[in-house]
């Protein structure tokens, strides 16, 4: 259960949020455009970042730029 220790893991890289205009989900409550976030894990489609709530959340990569 790797997801239980993601918050304490070493940061893989940092990414900058470029927008929070989601079609389906409300991401503007957890992300702020223009802010940089620490990536704790990455898949082909998602970044798992420590968001504004202080927890690790998975978000589509199109919200960010490297």
N, CA, C, O and CB atoms as a CASP TS submission, in Angstrom:
PFRMAT TS
TARGET T0000
AUTHOR 0000-0000-0000
METHOD Language model
MODEL 1
PARENT N/A
ATOM      1  N   UNK     1       0.822  -1.172   0.000  1.00  0.00           N
ATOM      2  CA  UNK     1       0.000   0.000   0.000  1.00  0.00           C
ATOM      3  C   UNK     1       0.877   1.251   0.000  1.00  0.00           C
ATOM      4  O   UNK     1       0.990   1.962   0.999  1.00  0.00           O
ATOM      5  CB  UNK     1      -0.941  -0.011   1.198  1.00  0.00           C
ATOM      6  N   UNK     2       1.481   1.487  -1.135  1.00  0.00           N
ATOM      7  CA  UNK     2       2.427   2.579  -1.308  1.00  0.00           C
ATOM      8  C   UNK     2       1.775   3.948  -1.095  1.00  0.00           C
ATOM      9  O   UNK     2       2.451   4.891  -0.683  1.00  0.00           O
ATOM     10  CB  UNK     2       3.045   2.511  -2.691  1.00  0.00           C
ATOM     11  N   UNK     3       0.485   4.071  -1.366  1.00  0.00           N
ATOM     12  CA  UNK     3      -0.183   5.365  -1.248  1.00  0.00           C
ATOM     13  C   UNK     3      -0.233   5.881   0.195  1.00  0.00           C
ATOM     14  O   UNK     3      -0.449   7.074   0.413  1.00  0.00           O
ATOM     15  CB  UNK     3      -1.588   5.262  -1.798  1.00  0.00           C
ATOM     16  N   UNK     4      -0.038   5.011   1.169  1.00  0.00           N
ATOM     17  CA  UNK     4      -0.068   5.425   2.569  1.00  0.00           C
ATOM     18  C   UNK     4       1.178   6.204   2.977  1.00  0.00           C
ATOM     19  O   UNK     4       1.156   6.944   3.961  1.00  0.00           O
ATOM     20  CB  UNK     4      -0.221   4.214   3.458  1.00  0.00           C
ATOM     21  N   UNK     5       2.261   6.040   2.226  1.00  0.00           N
ATOM     22  CA  UNK     5       3.518   6.711   2.573  1.00  0.00           C
ATOM     23  C   UNK     5       3.929   7.776   1.551  1.00  0.00           C
ATOM     24  O   UNK     5       5.031   8.315   1.651  1.00  0.00           O
ATOM     25  CB  UNK     5       4.625   5.686   2.704  1.00  0.00           C
ATOM     26  N   UNK     6       3.080   8.092   0.578  1.00  0.00           N
ATOM     27  CA  UNK     6       3.441   9.065  -0.452  1.00  0.00           C
ATOM     28  C   UNK     6       3.782  10.424   0.120  1.00  0.00           C
ATOM     29  O   UNK     6       4.738  11.053  -0.333  1.00  0.00           O
ATOM     30  CB  UNK     6       2.323   9.208  -1.439  1.00  0.00           C
ATOM     31  N   UNK     7       3.043  10.890   1.085  1.00  0.00           N
ATOM     32  CA  UNK     7       3.271  12.231   1.630  1.00  0.00           C
ATOM     33  C   UNK     7       4.657  12.367   2.261  1.00  0.00           C
ATOM     34  O   UNK     7       5.248  13.446   2.231  1.00  0.00           O
ATOM     35  CB  UNK     7       2.201  12.563   2.662  1.00  0.00           C
ATOM     36  N   UNK     8       5.174  11.283   2.827  1.00  0.00           N
ATOM     37  CA  UNK     8       6.478  11.287   3.483  1.00  0.00           C
ATOM     38  C   UNK     8       7.624  10.946   2.542  1.00  0.00           C
ATOM     39  O   UNK     8       8.786  11.043   2.937  1.00  0.00           O
ATOM     40  CB  UNK     8       6.471  10.320   4.627  1.00  0.00           C
ATOM     41  N   UNK     9       7.334  10.557   1.335  1.00  0.00           N
ATOM     42  CA  UNK     9       8.371  10.168   0.387  1.00  0.00           C
ATOM     43  C   UNK     9       9.106  11.383  -0.166  1.00  0.00           C
ATOM     44  O   UNK     9       8.657  12.522  -0.036  1.00  0.00           O
ATOM     45  CB  UNK     9       7.767   9.361  -0.755  1.00  0.00           C
ATOM     46  N   UNK    10      10.228  11.107  -0.774  1.00  0.00           N
ATOM     47  CA  UNK    10      11.026  12.149  -1.409  1.00  0.00           C
ATOM     48  C   UNK    10      10.275  12.696  -2.624  1.00  0.00           C
ATOM     49  O   UNK    10       9.600  11.951  -3.333  1.00  0.00           O
ATOM     50  CB  UNK    10      12.422  11.602  -1.824  1.00  0.00           C
ATOM     51  N   UNK    11      10.398  13.980  -2.851  1.00  0.00           N
ATOM     52  CA  UNK    11       9.740  14.624  -3.987  1.00  0.00           C
ATOM     53  C   UNK    11      10.434  14.230  -5.277  1.00  0.00           C
ATOM     54  O   UNK    11      11.656  14.332  -5.383  1.00  0.00           O
ATOM     55  CB  UNK    11       9.736  16.158  -3.826  1.00  0.00           C
ATOM     56  N   UNK    12       9.661  13.778  -6.263  1.00  0.00           N
ATOM     57  CA  UNK    12      10.202  13.366  -7.557  1.00  0.00           C
ATOM     58  C   UNK    12      10.614  14.591  -8.368  1.00  0.00           C
ATOM     59  O   UNK    12      11.709  14.635  -8.928  1.00  0.00           O
ATOM     60  CB  UNK    12       9.167  12.524  -8.338  1.00  0.00           C
ATOM     61  N   UNK    13       9.729  15.583  -8.426  1.00  0.00           N
ATOM     62  CA  UNK    13       9.997  16.849  -9.115  1.00  0.00           C
ATOM     63  C   UNK    13       8.920  17.836  -8.697  1.00  0.00           C
ATOM     64  O   UNK    13       7.994  17.483  -7.967  1.00  0.00           O
ATOM     65  CB  UNK    13      10.026  16.668 -10.681  1.00  0.00           C
ATOM     66  N   UNK    14       9.041  19.052  -9.156  1.00  0.00           N
ATOM     67  CA  UNK    14       7.998  20.049  -8.887  1.00  0.00           C
ATOM     68  C   UNK    14       7.376  20.464 -10.214  1.00  0.00           C
ATOM     69  O   UNK    14       8.053  20.528 -11.240  1.00  0.00           O
ATOM     70  CB  UNK    14       8.578  21.295  -8.125  1.00  0.00           C
ATOM     71  N   UNK    15       6.081  20.744 -10.179  1.00  0.00           N
ATOM     72  CA  UNK    15       5.351  21.174 -11.364  1.00  0.00           C
ATOM     73  C   UNK    15       4.531  22.401 -11.014  1.00  0.00           C
ATOM     74  O   UNK    15       4.160  22.608  -9.859  1.00  0.00           O
ATOM     75  CB  UNK    15       4.445  20.040 -11.909  1.00  0.00           C
ATOM     76  N   UNK    16       4.251  23.215 -12.027  1.00  0.00           N
ATOM     77  CA  UNK    16       3.474  24.432 -11.828  1.00  0.00           C
ATOM     78  C   UNK    16       2.074  24.227 -12.408  1.00  0.00           C
ATOM     79  O   UNK    16       1.923  23.768 -13.540  1.00  0.00           O
ATOM     80  CB  UNK    16       4.176  25.660 -12.487  1.00  0.00           C
ATOM     81  N   UNK    17       1.072  24.565 -11.634  1.00  0.00           N
ATOM     82  CA  UNK    17      -0.308  24.471 -12.085  1.00  0.00           C
ATOM     83  C   UNK    17      -0.587  25.630 -13.040  1.00  0.00           C
ATOM     84  O   UNK    17      -0.365  26.790 -12.692  1.00  0.00           O
ATOM     85  CB  UNK    17      -1.298  24.486 -10.879  1.00  0.00           C
ATOM     86  N   UNK    18      -1.072  25.319 -14.241  1.00  0.00           N
ATOM     87  CA  UNK    18      -1.312  26.363 -15.237  1.00  0.00           C
ATOM     88  C   UNK    18      -2.787  26.745 -15.338  1.00  0.00           C
ATOM     89  O   UNK    18      -3.103  27.854 -15.769  1.00  0.00           O
ATOM     90  CB  UNK    18      -0.811  25.909 -16.592  1.00  0.00           C
ATOM     91  N   UNK    19      -3.700  25.847 -14.948  1.00  0.00           N
ATOM     92  CA  UNK    19      -5.123  26.175 -14.960  1.00  0.00           C
ATOM     93  C   UNK    19      -5.887  25.189 -14.081  1.00  0.00           C
ATOM     94  O   UNK    19      -5.386  24.115 -13.748  1.00  0.00           O
ATOM     95  CB  UNK    19      -5.679  26.160 -16.407  1.00  0.00           C
ATOM     96  N   UNK    20      -7.089  25.567 -13.719  1.00  0.00           N
ATOM     97  CA  UNK    20      -7.964  24.684 -12.939  1.00  0.00           C
ATOM     98  C   UNK    20      -9.324  24.555 -13.609  1.00  0.00           C
ATOM     99  O   UNK    20     -10.333  24.332 -12.940  1.00  0.00           O
ATOM    100  CB  UNK    20      -8.129  25.212 -11.500  1.00  0.00           C
ATOM    101  N   UNK    21      -9.348  24.695 -14.930  1.00  0.00           N
ATOM    102  CA  UNK    21     -10.587  24.608 -15.701  1.00  0.00           C
ATOM    103  C   UNK    21     -10.880  23.145 -16.029  1.00  0.00           C
ATOM    104  O   UNK    21     -10.487  22.653 -17.086  1.00  0.00           O
ATOM    105  CB  UNK    21     -10.491  25.453 -17.003  1.00  0.00           C
ATOM    106  N   UNK    22     -11.561  22.461 -15.135  1.00  0.00           N
ATOM    107  CA  UNK    22     -11.876  21.054 -15.317  1.00  0.00           C
ATOM    108  C   UNK    22     -13.253  20.896 -15.934  1.00  0.00           C
ATOM    109  O   UNK    22     -14.162  21.677 -15.651  1.00  0.00           O
ATOM    110  CB  UNK    22     -11.798  20.308 -13.987  1.00  0.00           C
ATOM    111  N   UNK    23     -13.408  19.878 -16.783  1.00  0.00           N
ATOM    112  CA  UNK    23     -14.704  19.613 -17.393  1.00  0.00           C
ATOM    113  C   UNK    23     -15.629  18.858 -16.448  1.00  0.00           C
ATOM    114  O   UNK    23     -16.826  19.142 -16.395  1.00  0.00           O
ATOM    115  CB  UNK    23     -14.526  18.828 -18.679  1.00  0.00           C
ATOM    116  N   UNK    24     -15.086  17.897 -15.701  1.00  0.00           N
ATOM    117  CA  UNK    24     -15.910  17.036 -14.857  1.00  0.00           C
ATOM    118  C   UNK    24     -15.794  17.334 -13.371  1.00  0.00           C
ATOM    119  O   UNK    24     -16.794  17.312 -12.653  1.00  0.00           O
ATOM    120  CB  UNK    24     -15.550  15.615 -15.097  1.00  0.00           C
ATOM    121  N   UNK    25     -14.603  17.608 -12.911  1.00  0.00           N
ATOM    122  CA  UNK    25     -14.339  17.657 -11.477  1.00  0.00           C
ATOM    123  C   UNK    25     -14.030  19.076 -11.017  1.00  0.00           C
ATOM    124  O   UNK    25     -13.608  19.915 -11.813  1.00  0.00           O
ATOM    125  CB  UNK    25     -13.183  16.731 -11.122  1.00  0.00           C
ATOM    126  N   UNK    26     -14.239  19.338  -9.751  1.00  0.00           N
ATOM    127  CA  UNK    26     -13.908  20.645  -9.178  1.00  0.00           C
ATOM    128  C   UNK    26     -12.496  20.592  -8.604  1.00  0.00           C
ATOM    129  O   UNK    26     -12.305  20.183  -7.459  1.00  0.00           O
ATOM    130  CB  UNK    26     -14.938  21.055  -8.077  1.00  0.00           C
ATOM    131  N   UNK    27     -11.524  20.999  -9.383  1.00  0.00           N
ATOM    132  CA  UNK    27     -10.144  20.987  -8.914  1.00  0.00           C
ATOM    133  C   UNK    27      -9.712  22.334  -8.369  1.00  0.00           C
ATOM    134  O   UNK    27      -8.650  22.440  -7.755  1.00  0.00           O
ATOM    135  CB  UNK    27      -9.222  20.571 -10.029  1.00  0.00           C
ATOM    136  N   UNK    28     -10.520  23.372  -8.585  1.00  0.00           N
ATOM    137  CA  UNK    28     -10.128  24.695  -8.098  1.00  0.00           C
ATOM    138  C   UNK    28     -10.167  24.782  -6.576  1.00  0.00           C
ATOM    139  O   UNK    28      -9.624  25.733  -6.014  1.00  0.00           O
ATOM    140  CB  UNK    28     -11.032  25.758  -8.693  1.00  0.00           C
ATOM    141  N   UNK    29     -10.783  23.831  -5.895  1.00  0.00           N
ATOM    142  CA  UNK    29     -10.759  23.792  -4.429  1.00  0.00           C
ATOM    143  C   UNK    29      -9.440  23.221  -3.903  1.00  0.00           C
ATOM    144  O   UNK    29      -9.053  23.498  -2.768  1.00  0.00           O
ATOM    145  CB  UNK    29     -11.933  22.960  -3.903  1.00  0.00           C
ATOM    146  N   UNK    30      -8.750  22.427  -4.724  1.00  0.00           N
ATOM    147  CA  UNK    30      -7.537  21.755  -4.274  1.00  0.00           C
ATOM    148  C   UNK    30      -6.270  22.272  -4.944  1.00  0.00           C
ATOM    149  O   UNK    30      -5.173  22.065  -4.424  1.00  0.00           O
ATOM    150  CB  UNK    30      -7.659  20.287  -4.518  1.00  0.00           C
ATOM    151  N   UNK    31      -6.399  22.936  -6.078  1.00  0.00           N
ATOM    152  CA  UNK    31      -5.240  23.465  -6.798  1.00  0.00           C
ATOM    153  C   UNK    31      -5.419  24.957  -7.031  1.00  0.00           C
ATOM    154  O   UNK    31      -6.542  25.456  -7.117  1.00  0.00           O
ATOM    155  CB  UNK    31      -5.039  22.725  -8.145  1.00  0.00           C
ATOM    156  N   UNK    32      -4.298  25.662  -7.132  1.00  0.00           N
ATOM    157  CA  UNK    32      -4.307  27.092  -7.425  1.00  0.00           C
ATOM    158  C   UNK    32      -3.444  27.332  -8.652  1.00  0.00           C
ATOM    159  O   UNK    32      -2.280  26.933  -8.685  1.00  0.00           O
ATOM    160  CB  UNK    32      -3.797  27.927  -6.207  1.00  0.00           C
ATOM    161  N   UNK    33      -4.004  27.975  -9.649  1.00  0.00           N
ATOM    162  CA  UNK    33      -3.243  28.282 -10.864  1.00  0.00           C
ATOM    163  C   UNK    33      -2.077  29.204 -10.516  1.00  0.00           C
ATOM    164  O   UNK    33      -2.244  30.190  -9.799  1.00  0.00           O
ATOM    165  CB  UNK    33      -4.156  28.938 -11.943  1.00  0.00           C
ATOM    166  N   UNK    34      -0.893  28.871 -11.034  1.00  0.00           N
ATOM    167  CA  UNK    34       0.299  29.664 -10.781  1.00  0.00           C
ATOM    168  C   UNK    34       1.152  29.154  -9.627  1.00  0.00           C
ATOM    169  O   UNK    34       2.288  29.598  -9.463  1.00  0.00           O
ATOM    170  CB  UNK    34      -0.094  31.066 -10.513  1.00  0.00           C
ATOM    171  N   UNK    35       0.636  28.246  -8.839  1.00  0.00           N
ATOM    172  CA  UNK    35       1.373  27.717  -7.690  1.00  0.00           C
ATOM    173  C   UNK    35       2.131  26.450  -8.095  1.00  0.00           C
ATOM    174  O   UNK    35       1.665  25.688  -8.942  1.00  0.00           O
ATOM    175  CB  UNK    35       0.409  27.420  -6.509  1.00  0.00           C
ATOM    176  N   UNK    36       3.296  26.230  -7.487  1.00  0.00           N
ATOM    177  CA  UNK    36       4.062  25.013  -7.753  1.00  0.00           C
ATOM    178  C   UNK    36       3.746  23.963  -6.693  1.00  0.00           C
ATOM    179  O   UNK    36       3.499  24.280  -5.530  1.00  0.00           O
ATOM    180  CB  UNK    36       5.583  25.313  -7.783  1.00  0.00           C
ATOM    181  N   UNK    37       3.759  22.721  -7.125  1.00  0.00           N
ATOM    182  CA  UNK    37       3.418  21.591  -6.265  1.00  0.00           C
ATOM    183  C   UNK    37       4.493  20.525  -6.350  1.00  0.00           C
ATOM    184  O   UNK    37       5.151  20.374  -7.380  1.00  0.00           O
ATOM    185  CB  UNK    37       2.053  21.003  -6.649  1.00  0.00           C
ATOM    186  N   UNK    38       4.669  19.784  -5.259  1.00  0.00           N
ATOM    187  CA  UNK    38       5.638  18.694  -5.193  1.00  0.00           C
ATOM    188  C   UNK    38       4.998  17.415  -5.713  1.00  0.00           C
ATOM    189  O   UNK    38       3.940  17.006  -5.234  1.00  0.00           O
ATOM    190  CB  UNK    38       6.155  18.498  -3.746  1.00  0.00           C
ATOM    191  N   UNK    39       5.638  16.783  -6.692  1.00  0.00           N
ATOM    192  CA  UNK    39       5.147  15.521  -7.245  1.00  0.00           C
ATOM    193  C   UNK    39       5.724  14.376  -6.418  1.00  0.00           C
ATOM    194  O   UNK    39       6.941  14.246  -6.286  1.00  0.00           O
ATOM    195  CB  UNK    39       5.532  15.372  -8.758  1.00  0.00           C
ATOM    196  N   UNK    40       4.843  13.552  -5.866  1.00  0.00           N
ATOM    197  CA  UNK    40       5.261  12.413  -5.057  1.00  0.00           C
ATOM    198  C   UNK    40       5.270  11.118  -5.847  1.00  0.00           C
ATOM    199  O   UNK    40       6.016  10.194  -5.521  1.00  0.00           O
ATOM    200  CB  UNK    40       4.357  12.269  -3.861  1.00  0.00           C
ATOM    201  N   UNK    41       4.439  11.042  -6.894  1.00  0.00           N
ATOM    202  CA  UNK    41       4.404   9.881  -7.771  1.00  0.00           C
ATOM    203  C   UNK    41       3.841  10.338  -9.110  1.00  0.00           C
ATOM    204  O   UNK    41       3.155  11.357  -9.192  1.00  0.00           O
ATOM    205  CB  UNK    41       3.550   8.715  -7.154  1.00  0.00           C
ATOM    206  N   UNK    42       4.138   9.571 -10.160  1.00  0.00           N
ATOM    207  CA  UNK    42       3.713   9.950 -11.500  1.00  0.00           C
ATOM    208  C   UNK    42       3.349   8.701 -12.283  1.00  0.00           C
ATOM    209  O   UNK    42       4.032   7.680 -12.192  1.00  0.00           O
ATOM    210  CB  UNK    42       4.815  10.750 -12.228  1.00  0.00           C
ATOM    211  N   UNK    43       2.271   8.784 -13.052  1.00  0.00           N
ATOM    212  CA  UNK    43       1.908   7.731 -13.995  1.00  0.00           C
ATOM    213  C   UNK    43       1.852   8.368 -15.380  1.00  0.00           C
ATOM    214  O   UNK    43       2.178   9.545 -15.536  1.00  0.00           O
ATOM    215  CB  UNK    43       0.531   7.050 -13.612  1.00  0.00           C
ATOM    216  N   UNK    44       1.443   7.603 -16.378  1.00  0.00           N
ATOM    217  CA  UNK    44       1.367   8.151 -17.730  1.00  0.00           C
ATOM    218  C   UNK    44       0.359   9.279 -17.831  1.00  0.00           C
ATOM    219  O   UNK    44       0.540  10.200 -18.627  1.00  0.00           O
ATOM    220  CB  UNK    44       1.013   7.063 -18.715  1.00  0.00           C
ATOM    221  N   UNK    45      -0.708   9.220 -17.032  1.00  0.00           N
ATOM    222  CA  UNK    45      -1.803  10.171 -17.163  1.00  0.00           C
ATOM    223  C   UNK    45      -1.922  11.158 -15.997  1.00  0.00           C
ATOM    224  O   UNK    45      -2.504  12.231 -16.157  1.00  0.00           O
ATOM    225  CB  UNK    45      -3.084   9.425 -17.304  1.00  0.00           C
ATOM    226  N   UNK    46      -1.377  10.808 -14.828  1.00  0.00           N
ATOM    227  CA  UNK    46      -1.597  11.600 -13.624  1.00  0.00           C
ATOM    228  C   UNK    46      -0.302  11.993 -12.923  1.00  0.00           C
ATOM    229  O   UNK    46       0.710  11.298 -13.010  1.00  0.00           O
ATOM    230  CB  UNK    46      -2.469  10.838 -12.672  1.00  0.00           C
ATOM    231  N   UNK    47      -0.360  13.136 -12.222  1.00  0.00           N
ATOM    232  CA  UNK    47       0.627  13.501 -11.212  1.00  0.00           C
ATOM    233  C   UNK    47      -0.065  13.349  -9.863  1.00  0.00           C
ATOM    234  O   UNK    47      -1.223  13.736  -9.709  1.00  0.00           O
ATOM    235  CB  UNK    47       1.185  14.972 -11.427  1.00  0.00           C
ATOM    236  N   UNK    48       0.631  12.797  -8.904  1.00  0.00           N
ATOM    237  CA  UNK    48       0.141  12.722  -7.534  1.00  0.00           C
ATOM    238  C   UNK    48       0.926  13.757  -6.740  1.00  0.00           C
ATOM    239  O   UNK    48       2.114  13.579  -6.470  1.00  0.00           O
ATOM    240  CB  UNK    48       0.300  11.267  -6.925  1.00  0.00           C
ATOM    241  N   UNK    49       0.241  14.852  -6.364  1.00  0.00           N
ATOM    242  CA  UNK    49       0.891  15.995  -5.746  1.00  0.00           C
ATOM    243  C   UNK    49       0.295  16.260  -4.372  1.00  0.00           C
ATOM    244  O   UNK    49      -0.827  15.847  -4.079  1.00  0.00           O
ATOM    245  CB  UNK    49       0.763  17.237  -6.635  1.00  0.00           C
ATOM    246  N   UNK    50       1.065  16.959  -3.527  1.00  0.00           N
ATOM    247  CA  UNK    50       0.538  17.449  -2.258  1.00  0.00           C
ATOM    248  C   UNK    50      -0.219  18.731  -2.587  1.00  0.00           C
ATOM    249  O   UNK    50       0.391  19.753  -2.902  1.00  0.00           O
ATOM    250  CB  UNK    50       1.690  17.694  -1.181  1.00  0.00           C
ATOM    251  N   UNK    51      -1.550  18.676  -2.513  1.00  0.00           N
ATOM    252  CA  UNK    51      -2.375  19.798  -2.945  1.00  0.00           C
ATOM    253  C   UNK    51      -2.647  20.776  -1.806  1.00  0.00           C
ATOM    254  O   UNK    51      -2.046  20.670  -0.737  1.00  0.00           O
ATOM    255  CB  UNK    51      -3.685  19.291  -3.514  1.00  0.00           C
ATOM    256  N   UNK    52      -3.550  21.724  -2.032  1.00  0.00           N
ATOM    257  CA  UNK    52      -3.849  22.758  -1.049  1.00  0.00           C
ATOM    258  C   UNK    52      -4.480  22.226   0.232  1.00  0.00           C
ATOM    259  O   UNK    52      -4.458  22.909   1.255  1.00  0.00           O
ATOM    260  CB  UNK    52      -4.756  23.772  -1.656  1.00  0.00           C
ATOM    261  N   UNK    53      -5.038  21.026   0.197  1.00  0.00           N
ATOM    262  CA  UNK    53      -5.640  20.437   1.390  1.00  0.00           C
ATOM    263  C   UNK    53      -4.589  19.828   2.304  1.00  0.00           C
ATOM    264  O   UNK    53      -4.885  19.494   3.451  1.00  0.00           O
ATOM    265  CB  UNK    53      -6.660  19.380   0.998  1.00  0.00           C
ATOM    266  N   UNK    54      -3.353  19.679   1.805  1.00  0.00           N
ATOM    267  CA  UNK    54      -2.289  19.075   2.585  1.00  0.00           C
ATOM    268  C   UNK    54      -2.184  17.576   2.395  1.00  0.00           C
ATOM    269  O   UNK    54      -1.346  16.924   3.017  1.00  0.00           O
ATOM    270  CB  UNK    54      -2.489  19.377   4.024  1.00  0.00           C
ATOM    271  N   UNK    55      -3.030  17.028   1.539  1.00  0.00           N
ATOM    272  CA  UNK    55      -3.016  15.599   1.258  1.00  0.00           C
ATOM    273  C   UNK    55      -2.522  15.358  -0.162  1.00  0.00           C
ATOM    274  O   UNK    55      -2.464  16.283  -0.973  1.00  0.00           O
ATOM    275  CB  UNK    55      -4.417  14.987   1.457  1.00  0.00           C
ATOM    276  N   UNK    56      -2.166  14.109  -0.459  1.00  0.00           N
ATOM    277  CA  UNK    56      -1.737  13.756  -1.800  1.00  0.00           C
ATOM    278  C   UNK    56      -2.974  13.444  -2.629  1.00  0.00           C
ATOM    279  O   UNK    56      -3.815  12.637  -2.233  1.00  0.00           O
ATOM    280  CB  UNK    56      -0.751  12.551  -1.780  1.00  0.00           C
ATOM    281  N   UNK    57      -3.074  14.090  -3.779  1.00  0.00           N
ATOM    282  CA  UNK    57      -4.187  13.855  -4.699  1.00  0.00           C
ATOM    283  C   UNK    57      -3.665  13.622  -6.095  1.00  0.00           C
ATOM    284  O   UNK    57      -2.607  14.132  -6.463  1.00  0.00           O
ATOM    285  CB  UNK    57      -5.167  15.032  -4.688  1.00  0.00           C
ATOM    286  N   UNK    58      -4.404  12.851  -6.878  1.00  0.00           N
ATOM    287  CA  UNK    58      -4.031  12.566  -8.256  1.00  0.00           C
ATOM    288  C   UNK    58      -4.775  13.485  -9.212  1.00  0.00           C
ATOM    289  O   UNK    58      -5.998  13.602  -9.148  1.00  0.00           O
ATOM    290  CB  UNK    58      -4.313  11.102  -8.598  1.00  0.00           C
ATOM    291  N   UNK    59      -4.026  14.137 -10.101  1.00  0.00           N
ATOM    292  CA  UNK    59      -4.614  15.098 -11.039  1.00  0.00           C
ATOM    293  C   UNK    59      -4.059  14.847 -12.436  1.00  0.00           C
ATOM    294  O   UNK    59      -2.905  14.451 -12.599  1.00  0.00           O
ATOM    295  CB  UNK    59      -4.328  16.562 -10.591  1.00  0.00           C
ATOM    296  N   UNK    60      -4.902  15.085 -13.443  1.00  0.00           N
ATOM    297  CA  UNK    60      -4.447  14.941 -14.823  1.00  0.00           C
ATOM    298  C   UNK    60      -3.247  15.849 -15.080  1.00  0.00           C
ATOM    299  O   UNK    60      -3.153  16.944 -14.526  1.00  0.00           O
ATOM    300  CB  UNK    60      -5.589  15.265 -15.811  1.00  0.00           C
ATOM    301  N   UNK    61      -2.344  15.386 -15.916  1.00  0.00           N
ATOM    302  CA  UNK    61      -1.128  16.139 -16.218  1.00  0.00           C
ATOM    303  C   UNK    61      -1.401  17.432 -16.977  1.00  0.00           C
ATOM    304  O   UNK    61      -0.561  18.332 -16.977  1.00  0.00           O
ATOM    305  CB  UNK    61      -0.184  15.282 -17.016  1.00  0.00           C
ATOM    306  N   UNK    62      -2.556  17.541 -17.622  1.00  0.00           N
ATOM    307  CA  UNK    62      -2.809  18.743 -18.407  1.00  0.00           C
ATOM    308  C   UNK    62      -3.072  19.977 -17.550  1.00  0.00           C
ATOM    309  O   UNK    62      -3.162  21.079 -18.092  1.00  0.00           O
ATOM    310  CB  UNK    62      -3.976  18.511 -19.317  1.00  0.00           C
ATOM    311  N   UNK    63      -3.195  19.833 -16.244  1.00  0.00           N
ATOM    312  CA  UNK    63      -3.322  20.989 -15.349  1.00  0.00           C
ATOM    313  C   UNK    63      -1.959  21.613 -15.025  1.00  0.00           C
ATOM    314  O   UNK    63      -1.895  22.688 -14.430  1.00  0.00           O
ATOM    315  CB  UNK    63      -4.024  20.574 -14.052  1.00  0.00           C
ATOM    316  N   UNK    64      -0.878  20.944 -15.413  1.00  0.00           N
ATOM    317  CA  UNK    64       0.469  21.352 -14.984  1.00  0.00           C
ATOM    318  C   UNK    64       1.423  21.532 -16.147  1.00  0.00           C
ATOM    319  O   UNK    64       1.197  21.037 -17.251  1.00  0.00           O
ATOM    320  CB  UNK    64       1.039  20.335 -14.026  1.00  0.00           C
ATOM    321  N   UNK    65       2.501  22.259 -15.864  1.00  0.00           N
ATOM    322  CA  UNK    65       3.649  22.320 -16.769  1.00  0.00           C
ATOM    323  C   UNK    65       4.887  22.029 -15.937  1.00  0.00           C
ATOM    324  O   UNK    65       4.955  22.360 -14.753  1.00  0.00           O
ATOM    325  CB  UNK    65       3.755  23.721 -17.495  1.00  0.00           C
ATOM    326  N   UNK    66       5.840  21.418 -16.566  1.00  0.00           N
ATOM    327  CA  UNK    66       7.065  21.026 -15.869  1.00  0.00           C
ATOM    328  C   UNK    66       8.020  22.182 -15.813  1.00  0.00           C
ATOM    329  O   UNK    66       9.114  22.052 -15.264  1.00  0.00           O
ATOM    330  CB  UNK    66       7.725  19.832 -16.547  1.00  0.00           C
TER
END
